[in-house]
Amino acid sequence: MTTHTANAAEESLNHEKASLLKQPKAVWATALAAVFAFMGIGLVDPILPAIATNLDATPSQVSLLFTSYFLVTAVAMLVTGVVSSRIGGKKTLLGGLALIVVFASLSGTANDVGTLIGFRAGWGLGNALFVATALAVIVGVASGGASTAIILYEAALGLGISLGPLLGALLGGWQWRAPFFGSAALMAAAFIALVVLLPKTPPPAVKTSLKDPLRALGHKGLRTTASSALFYNYGFFTILAFTPFVLGMDAYGIGAVFFGWGLMVAIFSVLIAPLLQRLMGTTRTLLATLGTLALVLIGLAMAAERSVTGVVVLVVVSGALLGINNTLYTELAMEVSDAPRPVASAGYNFVRWMGGALAPFLAAKLGEGFGPQYAYLAAALAVVIGALVVLGGRKFLLTHEPATV
C-alpha cells in the first residue's frame, strides 16, 4: 500500500469518525429508541430458567418466547413498508413503540407460558414496525452517508443487546416479571423522546405494496445476502437463546455473561468491522468470520458438558464475530441491490428473522433429546451453509464493494 493510499485511508477514517458524532438530534433520539427496542431481544435471557421454573415449563416451551417473537417479526416485515409508505416513518415508529409498551406490560402479567408466548408475539409485531423503519429513518436523516448511518444503527443494536441481559438480570434477580415492566417503561420513555425530537416524516411519493419486498429478493445480490443471513441467524440465536440453559447460573450470572457478549457485539460492529472491510473487503471478511464462528460453535459443543468456563469464554468471543457480521450483512442488504432501502430492508429482514425464529426451539429440542452438544453442532452446520451461500453468490456481492486499501 503506497504512502498516498495510506494517507487517504486515514483521512477517510478521520472524516467518518467526525461525521459519526455530528448527527442531528433526531438521529440520536431514534438510535436511543433502537437501543431500548433491541434490549427486548436479550431481556428474557437471564430469566429463561426462572420462567421455566415459575410457569412449570420445559426449555423448549420457554424457547417459544423467542420463536413467537421472531416469527411474527419476520412475517410483519412484509407489511412495514406498506404501513410506513402510507403514514410516514415517524407515525410507524411511534405505532411500533406503542405496541411494544402494551405487550411488554402484558407479558409481565402472564400466569402461564402459553399466554406469555402470545404476548411476546404481539411484542414482535411492534418490534417489526419499529426496527425496519428505524434503520430507514436513520439512513434518511443521518449526516455522513449510508455507511455512517448503518454503523450508528449497528451500534444501537449492539448496545441494546448487551444492556438487555444486564437489565434482565438486575430486575429478574429480584422478580422474574420485573424485566417486562422495566422494558415497557423504557419504551414509553423512547416514545416521548421521538414525539419531541423526531421531525414529521411525510410518506414517500411512491407507496409500497405487499409484494415489493418479495420482488426485491429477486435481485441475486440481495437474495444471496438474505439467504446467508438466515443460516447465520440460526447460529446467532442458538448462542443467545439456548446457552442460558447450559450455563446453569442464576439470573445475575447469565446476565453478566451476556452483557460481556453484547459489549463485544457493540465494539466489533462499530470499530472493527469497518477496518476489516477496508483491509479485506466485505465478502472476504464475511467468509472469514463465518468460518471462525463455525469453529467457535464446535468449541461450544465440546465444552457444553465439560466446562462452564469454556462455554463462557467462547460465548464472549462469539460476540466479536457476531458484531462484525451484523454490520457486514446490514450494509450489504442496504447497498447491494437497486431496491429502495426500506423495501430491501423489509425483504432481507423477512428472510433472516426466520433463522431467529427457528433456532431457539430447534436448539432446545435437540438439547432435550440428544444433548447440548448437538444443538451447537447443528448451529455450526447452519453457519457453514451460510458461508457456502456467500461463496456461491460472491460475484453478485463483489460488485457492491469499494476498493480495499
C-alpha positions as CSV (number, residue, x, y, z in Angstrom):
1,M,0.0,0.0,0.0
2,T,1.5,3.4,-1.0
3,T,2.0,6.3,1.4
4,H,-0.5,8.3,-0.6
5,T,-3.1,5.5,-0.3
6,A,-2.4,5.1,3.4
7,N,-2.9,8.8,4.0
8,A,-6.1,8.8,2.0
9,A,-7.4,5.9,4.0
10,E,-6.5,7.6,7.3
11,E,-8.2,10.9,6.1
12,S,-11.3,8.9,5.2
13,L,-11.4,7.2,8.6
14,N,-11.0,10.5,10.4
15,H,-13.8,12.0,8.4
16,E,-16.1,9.1,9.2
17,K,-15.3,9.4,12.9
18,A,-16.2,13.1,12.8
19,S,-19.4,12.6,10.9
20,L,-20.4,9.7,13.1
21,L,-20.5,12.1,16.1
22,K,-22.0,15.1,14.4
23,Q,-25.6,14.0,13.9
24,P,-28.9,15.7,14.3
25,K,-30.9,15.2,17.5
26,A,-33.4,13.2,15.6
27,V,-30.7,10.6,14.8
28,W,-29.7,10.3,18.4
29,A,-33.3,10.0,19.6
30,T,-34.0,7.3,17.0
31,A,-30.8,5.5,17.9
32,L,-31.6,5.6,21.6
33,A,-35.1,4.2,21.0
34,A,-33.4,1.5,18.9
35,V,-31.2,0.7,21.9
36,F,-34.3,0.2,24.1
37,A,-36.0,-1.9,21.4
38,F,-33.1,-4.2,21.0
39,M,-32.8,-4.6,24.7
40,G,-36.1,-6.5,24.4
41,I,-34.4,-9.3,22.4
42,G,-32.0,-10.3,25.2
43,L,-34.1,-9.1,28.1
44,V,-35.5,-12.6,28.8
45,D,-32.2,-14.4,28.5
46,P,-31.2,-14.3,32.2
47,I,-34.7,-15.2,33.3
48,L,-35.4,-18.1,31.0
49,P,-34.6,-20.7,33.7
50,A,-36.7,-18.8,36.2
51,I,-39.6,-18.6,33.8
52,A,-39.4,-22.3,33.2
53,T,-39.4,-22.9,36.9
54,N,-42.2,-20.5,37.9
55,L,-44.5,-21.4,35.0
56,D,-43.8,-25.1,35.1
57,A,-42.4,-25.2,31.5
58,T,-39.7,-27.1,29.7
59,P,-36.7,-25.3,28.0
60,S,-38.3,-25.9,24.5
61,Q,-41.6,-24.4,25.7
62,V,-39.8,-21.4,27.1
63,S,-37.8,-21.1,23.9
64,L,-41.0,-20.3,22.1
65,L,-40.8,-16.8,23.7
66,F,-38.1,-16.2,21.1
67,T,-39.7,-18.2,18.3
68,S,-43.1,-16.4,18.6
69,Y,-41.4,-13.0,18.8
70,F,-39.2,-13.5,15.8
71,L,-41.7,-15.4,13.7
72,V,-44.2,-12.5,14.0
73,T,-41.3,-10.0,13.4
74,A,-40.3,-11.8,10.2
75,V,-43.8,-12.0,8.7
76,A,-44.7,-8.5,9.8
77,M,-41.6,-7.2,7.9
78,L,-43.6,-7.6,4.7
79,V,-46.2,-5.1,5.9
80,T,-43.9,-2.5,7.5
81,G,-43.2,-0.8,4.1
82,V,-46.9,-0.8,3.3
83,V,-47.6,1.0,6.6
84,S,-44.7,3.4,6.6
85,S,-45.2,4.4,3.0
86,R,-48.8,5.5,3.8
87,I,-48.5,7.1,7.2
88,G,-44.8,8.1,7.3
89,G,-41.8,6.9,9.2
90,K,-42.4,8.8,12.4
91,K,-46.0,7.5,12.9
92,T,-44.8,4.0,12.1
93,L,-42.1,4.2,14.7
94,L,-44.5,5.5,17.3
95,G,-47.0,2.9,16.5
96,G,-44.4,0.2,16.9
97,L,-43.2,1.6,20.2
98,A,-46.8,1.8,21.5
99,L,-47.4,-1.9,20.7
100,I,-44.2,-2.8,22.5
101,V,-45.2,-0.9,25.6
102,V,-48.6,-2.6,25.6
103,F,-47.4,-6.2,25.1
104,A,-44.3,-5.9,27.3
105,S,-46.6,-4.8,30.1
106,L,-49.0,-7.6,29.4
107,S,-46.1,-10.1,29.4
108,G,-45.4,-9.2,33.0
109,T,-48.9,-10.2,33.9
110,A,-48.9,-13.7,32.3
111,N,-49.6,-16.7,34.6
112,D,-48.9,-19.5,32.1
113,V,-46.3,-20.0,29.4
114,G,-48.9,-20.1,26.6
115,T,-50.2,-16.7,27.4
116,L,-46.7,-15.3,27.8
117,I,-45.8,-16.7,24.3
118,G,-48.8,-14.9,22.8
119,F,-47.9,-11.6,24.4
120,R,-44.3,-12.0,23.1
121,A,-45.8,-12.5,19.6
122,G,-47.6,-9.1,19.9
123,W,-44.3,-7.6,21.1
124,G,-42.7,-9.0,17.9
125,L,-45.3,-7.1,15.8
126,G,-44.3,-3.8,17.5
127,N,-40.7,-4.7,17.1
128,A,-41.1,-5.3,13.3
129,L,-42.8,-1.9,12.8
130,F,-40.1,-0.1,14.8
131,V,-36.9,-1.9,13.7
132,A,-37.4,-1.9,9.9
133,T,-38.5,1.7,10.0
134,A,-35.8,2.9,12.4
135,L,-33.0,1.8,10.0
136,A,-34.6,3.7,7.1
137,V,-35.2,6.8,9.2
138,I,-31.6,6.8,10.5
139,V,-30.3,6.4,7.0
140,G,-32.6,9.1,5.8
141,V,-31.7,11.8,8.3
142,A,-28.1,11.0,9.4
143,S,-25.2,13.0,8.1
144,G,-22.2,11.3,6.6
145,G,-23.9,8.9,4.3
146,A,-25.4,5.4,4.5
147,S,-22.3,3.7,5.8
148,T,-22.2,6.1,8.8
149,A,-25.9,5.6,9.4
150,I,-25.6,1.8,9.3
151,I,-22.7,1.9,11.9
152,L,-24.9,4.0,14.2
153,Y,-27.7,1.5,13.8
154,E,-25.5,-1.4,14.5
155,A,-24.0,0.4,17.5
156,A,-27.6,0.8,18.8
157,L,-28.2,-2.9,18.2
158,G,-25.0,-4.0,19.9
159,L,-25.6,-1.7,22.9
160,G,-29.2,-2.8,23.2
161,I,-28.3,-6.5,23.0
162,S,-25.6,-6.0,25.7
163,L,-27.8,-4.0,28.1
164,G,-30.9,-6.2,27.6
165,P,-29.4,-9.2,29.6
166,L,-28.0,-6.8,32.2
167,L,-31.4,-5.2,32.8
168,G,-33.0,-8.6,32.7
169,A,-30.5,-9.8,35.4
170,L,-30.8,-6.8,37.6
171,L,-34.6,-6.8,37.6
172,G,-35.1,-10.6,37.1
173,G,-32.9,-11.4,40.1
174,W,-35.5,-9.7,42.2
175,Q,-38.6,-10.9,40.4
176,W,-38.9,-12.6,37.1
177,R,-41.8,-10.4,36.0
178,A,-40.0,-7.2,36.6
179,P,-37.9,-7.1,33.4
180,F,-41.1,-6.9,31.3
181,F,-42.4,-3.9,33.2
182,G,-38.9,-2.3,33.1
183,S,-38.7,-2.7,29.3
184,A,-42.2,-1.2,28.9
185,A,-41.1,1.8,30.9
186,L,-38.0,2.3,28.7
187,M,-40.0,2.1,25.5
188,A,-42.5,4.6,26.9
189,A,-39.6,7.0,27.5
190,A,-38.4,6.4,23.9
191,F,-41.9,7.1,22.6
192,I,-41.9,10.5,24.4
193,A,-38.4,11.3,23.1
194,L,-39.4,10.6,19.5
195,V,-42.6,12.6,19.8
196,V,-40.5,15.6,20.8
197,L,-37.2,15.2,18.8
198,L,-38.1,13.5,15.6
199,P,-39.5,15.8,12.9
200,K,-42.5,14.8,10.9
201,T,-41.6,12.4,8.1
202,P,-44.0,12.6,5.2
203,P,-44.9,9.4,3.4
204,P,-42.8,8.7,0.3
205,A,-44.2,9.7,-3.1
206,V,-44.4,6.0,-4.1
207,K,-46.4,3.7,-1.9
208,T,-45.1,0.2,-1.2
209,S,-47.1,-2.9,-1.8
210,L,-47.0,-6.2,0.0
211,K,-45.3,-7.8,-3.0
212,D,-42.4,-5.2,-3.2
213,P,-40.1,-6.8,-0.5
214,L,-40.6,-10.2,-2.2
215,R,-39.9,-8.7,-5.6
216,A,-36.7,-7.1,-4.2
217,L,-35.5,-10.6,-3.2
218,G,-35.4,-11.3,-6.9
219,H,-32.1,-9.4,-7.0
220,K,-29.4,-12.1,-6.8
221,G,-27.2,-10.0,-4.5
222,L,-30.0,-9.3,-2.0
223,R,-31.2,-12.9,-2.2
224,T,-27.7,-14.2,-1.5
225,T,-27.3,-11.8,1.4
226,A,-30.7,-12.7,2.9
227,S,-30.3,-16.4,2.4
228,S,-26.9,-16.5,4.0
229,A,-28.2,-14.3,6.9
230,L,-31.0,-16.8,7.6
231,F,-28.4,-19.6,8.4
232,Y,-26.1,-17.1,10.2
233,N,-29.0,-16.0,12.4
234,Y,-29.7,-19.6,13.3
235,G,-26.2,-19.8,14.8
236,F,-26.6,-16.3,16.4
237,F,-29.8,-17.2,18.2
238,T,-28.7,-20.7,19.2
239,I,-26.0,-18.9,21.2
240,L,-28.4,-16.3,22.7
241,A,-31.5,-18.4,23.4
242,F,-30.0,-21.9,24.2
243,T,-26.9,-21.1,26.2
244,P,-28.7,-19.9,29.4
245,F,-29.8,-23.5,30.0
246,V,-26.3,-24.8,29.5
247,L,-24.6,-22.3,31.9
248,G,-26.6,-23.5,35.0
249,M,-26.3,-20.0,36.6
250,D,-28.7,-17.7,38.3
251,A,-30.1,-14.6,36.6
252,Y,-27.1,-12.4,37.7
253,G,-24.6,-14.9,36.3
254,I,-26.3,-15.3,33.0
255,G,-26.8,-11.5,32.7
256,A,-23.1,-10.9,33.3
257,V,-22.1,-13.4,30.7
258,F,-24.3,-12.0,28.0
259,F,-23.5,-8.4,29.0
260,G,-19.9,-9.2,28.1
261,W,-21.1,-10.9,25.0
262,G,-23.2,-7.9,24.0
263,L,-20.3,-5.5,24.6
264,M,-18.2,-7.4,22.2
265,V,-21.0,-7.3,19.6
266,A,-21.2,-3.5,20.0
267,I,-17.4,-2.8,19.9
268,F,-16.6,-5.0,17.0
269,S,-19.6,-3.9,14.9
270,V,-18.7,-0.2,15.2
271,L,-14.8,-0.2,15.4
272,I,-13.5,-3.4,13.9
273,A,-16.0,-4.3,11.1
274,P,-15.2,-1.1,9.0
275,L,-11.5,-1.6,9.5
276,L,-11.7,-5.2,8.2
277,Q,-13.8,-4.1,5.3
278,R,-11.1,-1.6,4.2
279,L,-8.4,-4.2,4.5
280,M,-10.1,-7.3,3.2
281,G,-13.3,-6.4,1.5
282,T,-16.8,-7.2,2.7
283,T,-17.2,-10.6,1.1
284,R,-13.8,-12.0,2.2
285,T,-14.3,-10.7,5.7
286,L,-17.7,-12.3,5.9
287,L,-16.4,-15.6,4.8
288,A,-13.5,-15.5,7.3
289,T,-15.8,-14.5,10.2
290,L,-18.4,-17.1,9.4
291,G,-15.8,-19.8,9.2
292,T,-14.4,-18.7,12.6
293,L,-17.9,-18.6,14.1
294,A,-18.5,-22.2,13.0
295,L,-15.3,-23.2,14.8
296,V,-16.4,-21.4,17.9
297,L,-19.8,-23.3,17.8
298,I,-17.9,-26.6,17.5
299,G,-15.9,-25.5,20.5
300,L,-19.1,-24.8,22.4
301,A,-20.3,-28.3,21.5
302,M,-17.2,-29.7,23.0
303,A,-17.3,-27.5,26.2
304,A,-21.1,-27.8,26.8
305,E,-20.9,-30.8,29.1
306,R,-17.4,-30.4,30.3
307,S,-16.5,-26.8,31.2
308,V,-18.8,-23.9,32.1
309,T,-15.7,-21.7,32.0
310,G,-15.1,-22.8,28.4
311,V,-18.7,-22.0,27.4
312,V,-18.4,-18.5,29.0
313,V,-15.2,-17.7,27.2
314,L,-16.4,-18.9,23.8
315,V,-19.8,-17.1,24.2
316,V,-17.9,-13.8,24.8
317,V,-15.6,-14.5,21.9
318,S,-18.5,-15.2,19.6
319,G,-19.8,-11.7,20.4
320,A,-16.9,-10.2,18.5
321,L,-17.6,-12.3,15.4
322,L,-21.4,-11.6,15.5
323,G,-20.7,-7.9,15.8
324,I,-18.6,-7.9,12.6
325,N,-21.1,-10.0,10.7
326,N,-24.1,-7.9,11.8
327,T,-22.5,-4.8,10.3
328,L,-21.5,-6.6,7.1
329,Y,-24.9,-8.2,6.5
330,T,-26.8,-4.9,7.1
331,E,-24.6,-2.9,4.8
332,L,-24.9,-5.5,2.0
333,A,-28.7,-5.6,2.4
334,M,-28.9,-1.8,2.2
335,E,-26.5,-1.3,-0.7
336,V,-26.2,-4.4,-2.8
337,S,-29.5,-4.0,-4.8
338,D,-31.2,-1.2,-6.6
339,A,-34.4,-1.5,-4.5
340,P,-35.3,1.4,-2.2
341,R,-33.7,0.9,1.2
342,P,-36.9,0.4,3.2
343,V,-38.1,-2.2,0.7
344,A,-34.7,-4.0,0.6
345,S,-34.6,-3.9,4.4
346,A,-38.1,-5.5,4.6
347,G,-37.3,-8.3,2.3
348,Y,-34.0,-9.0,3.9
349,N,-35.4,-9.0,7.4
350,F,-38.3,-11.2,6.4
351,V,-35.8,-13.9,5.4
352,R,-33.2,-13.5,8.1
353,W,-35.5,-13.3,11.1
354,M,-36.8,-16.8,10.1
355,G,-33.4,-18.0,11.4
356,G,-34.1,-16.3,14.7
357,A,-37.5,-17.9,14.9
358,L,-36.3,-21.5,14.2
359,A,-33.1,-21.6,16.2
360,P,-34.4,-21.3,19.8
361,F,-37.0,-24.0,19.6
362,L,-34.9,-26.5,17.5
363,A,-31.8,-26.0,19.6
364,A,-33.8,-26.6,22.8
365,K,-35.4,-29.7,21.3
366,L,-32.0,-31.1,20.2
367,G,-30.6,-30.3,23.6
368,E,-33.5,-32.1,25.4
369,G,-33.5,-35.1,23.0
370,F,-29.8,-35.7,22.3
371,G,-27.6,-33.4,24.5
372,P,-26.5,-29.8,24.3
373,Q,-23.5,-30.6,22.0
374,Y,-25.9,-31.4,19.2
375,A,-27.7,-28.1,19.4
376,Y,-24.3,-26.3,18.9
377,L,-23.2,-28.7,16.2
378,A,-26.4,-28.0,14.2
379,A,-25.8,-24.3,14.6
380,A,-22.2,-24.8,13.3
381,L,-23.6,-26.6,10.3
382,A,-26.0,-23.8,9.7
383,V,-23.3,-21.2,9.8
384,V,-21.2,-23.3,7.3
385,I,-24.2,-23.4,5.0
386,G,-24.4,-19.6,5.3
387,A,-20.8,-19.3,4.3
388,L,-21.3,-21.6,1.3
389,V,-24.2,-19.4,0.2
390,V,-21.9,-16.3,0.3
391,L,-19.2,-18.3,-1.6
392,G,-21.7,-19.4,-4.3
393,G,-23.1,-15.9,-4.8
394,R,-20.0,-13.9,-4.2
395,K,-19.9,-12.5,-7.8
396,F,-23.2,-10.8,-7.0
397,L,-21.8,-9.3,-3.8
398,L,-18.4,-8.2,-5.1
399,T,-19.9,-5.6,-7.5
400,H,-21.0,-3.7,-4.4
401,E,-17.6,-3.5,-2.8
402,P,-15.3,-0.5,-2.9
403,A,-11.6,-1.0,-3.5
404,T,-9.7,-2.2,-0.5
405,V,-6.6,-0.4,0.9
